[in-house]
């Protein structure tokens, strides 16, 4: 499984976790976006916004190209068998 596959499986798991709640897909995507934005800002330095802007501009102006990016980062596994292990978060104290 590629990293993209794992993120998509996580997204579907989050959507499932919302059950019948209104806008579960939007809520799940928003949570992943929040985590992604935070981590880009923390790890990409001053360039974090340029990365976000580049992707949003491509999606806004050339959605077919964006879909090609997505597709090139996916494996070709059957969606019905894609799962990821769940690990319990453990906090460590120094």
N, C-alpha and C positions, 0 to 999 in steps of 0.2 A: 504494500500500500504506500502510496506517495503521501507526503505531508498534506497535499490538497485533499486527497481521499479522506484522511483522518479528520481534517477540519469539517468536511462535508458530513461525515458520519456524526461528529459531535454536534453540528448544527441540527441534524435530524433528531438526535437524541434530546436536545434542548426543546425543540418544537414538541416532541412527544411529551416531554415533562410538563408543558403548559396545558396538556389535555385539551379540553374544550374551551379554554380561555379565548377571548376575543383577540385577534391579531397575534396568535402564537408565533407565526412565522416572522413577523416584524419584530416582536419582542426578542426572539432568539437571535436574529440577525443583529439587532441593536446591541445585545450583550457582547457578541463576538466583536462587533465594531469598536465598542468601548475598550475592550481588552487590547485589540490590535492598535488602536490609536495611542493608548497609554504606552504600550511597549515600543511603538515607533518613536514616540517623543523621548522615551528614556534611553533608547539604544541607537538612534540614527542621528543624534545631535541636532544641529541647526537645519539639517536637510529633511527632517521628518515631514514637514508640511509639503515640501516639493514632491516627495514620494506620493503622498496622499493626493495632491493636486494632479499629478501625472495620471494616476489610475482613474480618478473621477472624470478627468477630461476625456480620456480614451473611452470610458464607459458612456459618457454623455454624447460624444461626437462620433464614435465608431464602435457601436455595440458588437458588431460582427468580429472586429479585431479583438475586443475584450473577451468574447466567447472563445476565440482561438487560443488566447492566453490561458484561459481556464482549462480548455480541453487538452492543451499540451502539457499541463501539470497534473492531469489525472492518469491513473492507470486504467486498465480495461477489465477490472474485476466486475463480476456480477453484483449489482446493487443489493441483491437479497442476501449475500454472504459477507458483506463488509461490516465488520464489527471492530471495536477497539476495546482493549481491556480497561477496566476502571480500577484505579489505584486510590487507596485512601490517602489523603493528604496527611503527612506527618510533619510537625514542626520540630525543628532542632534548636536547642539552645547551646550557645557557645560557652 
